[in-house]
Amino acid sequence: MTTLRDDLAAAPLGHATDYPDAYDASLLFPVSRAPQREAIGISAVLPFTGSDRWTAYELTWLDPRGKPAIAIANFDVPATSTAIVESKSVKLYLGAFAQTRFDDAAAVIAVLERDLARSTGERVGVTLSLPAQFRDQRLAEIDGTSLDTLPVAIDRYQLEPDALAVQAGDASETLRTDLFRSVCPITGQPDYASVAITYEGPRVDREALLRYLVSYRCHAGFHEHCVERIFVDLQRACRCRSLLVAARFTRRGGVDINPWRGSHGLILPPADRTARQ
């Protein structure tokens, strides 16, 4: 059963910690999604579907003979989970595999799936890319029309949902930016991302959208909650008939987090990592 945590002061993030190298599931620190969702008017009935797609580039363990093995791990935490897992705790947890022996990669996957499900309150899909598959890793930027060359003047860097606006007519398009930045609500460290917004409905004012996305620049929020807020703010201001918001955050400590939220029935297509990841 998941023990939800709201006492972020007790999280390992922002504190000096030891770096264990023996497996320890108790290192994972689950944090309830509910308070952040309640703050933006999301009730128990979610207005979206989606998941948080993590990539961990620094996973290693020992095989039965003590020889190191390595892999890139991917796991999907469903948006329906009751908790996220605090990012530094995930890095500590994964690092603790280093001196632990496992029979094979399947055994590692089984342990990851079990522990992450217990922490988040929902089944978490886990895959490992082994060294023979590393050559299949590709870089590609997010598809869509870039907002970044718009000649806009911007002087507000705190969250400004009122900046959003629509224009006459309908549209069906994907708009993107590489200029997104927010800050960690615990450490104040910057978090950088590429964000793509795919929608159908009243035409979104592109300059207004860019101003809105840049207004996160000094906003304190976890990756997952920023994406959920973008979805909610766009839906309220622009009345989209369908909407999908996806972000690919640059990695920190060998881990990147890529949340997406979409109208019910939408599925995020597979995506390659970007150049900055």
Secondary structure, DSSP 8 states (H G I E B T S, - for coil): ----B--GGGSSTTS------S--GGG--EEESHHHHHHTT--SS-S-EEEEEEEEEEEEEE-TTS-EEEEEEEEEEETTSSEEE-HHHHHHHHHTTTT-B-SSHHHHHHHHHHHHHHHHTS--EEEEE-GGGGGG--B----SEE-TT--------S--GGG--EEEEEEEEEEEEEEEEEE-TTT--EEEEEEEEEEEEEEE-HHHHHHHHHTTTT-B--HHHHHHHHHHHHHHHH--SEEEEEEEE--BTTEEEEEEEESTT-------B-TT-
